[in-house]
Amino acid sequence: MSACKRIFADSGQINNCRKVIKDNQRFFADLSRIVALAGNEVRLKILFLLDEERELCPCDLSDILEMTIPAISQHLRKLKDGGVIQSRKTGQTIFYSVCTVQLPLLKLFFSMISGSPMEINA
């Protein structure tokens, strides 16, 4: 791999890019956090299901994903600690839903899913 040998630096372009990055720092931090959490296949499925159904309890998710409740609970805890989902308790049942502020970003990802398995061309 060779080193970069730039002949002319466009200082206007560099300064503009720096400004865009600085002005959007919070967005980059939020997006990075959400993408890191959703980077796990199980958590991504949980987020998809919560987006589709509005809210579900760990028992529902356990049945749907065919996983143990403790395993589901671990994923829910990570998502909740990351500020992506929220919970509400009714009696002894805890229902989880996606935080409203996170919905627009997640809907962009989930809009690619049409109801039938997607083919990804490599």
Summary of the structure (lengths in Angstrom):
residues: 122
radius of gyration: 19.6
end to end distance: 25.2
largest distance: 68.5
contacts: 272
relative contact order: 0.12
helix: 59%
strand: 11%
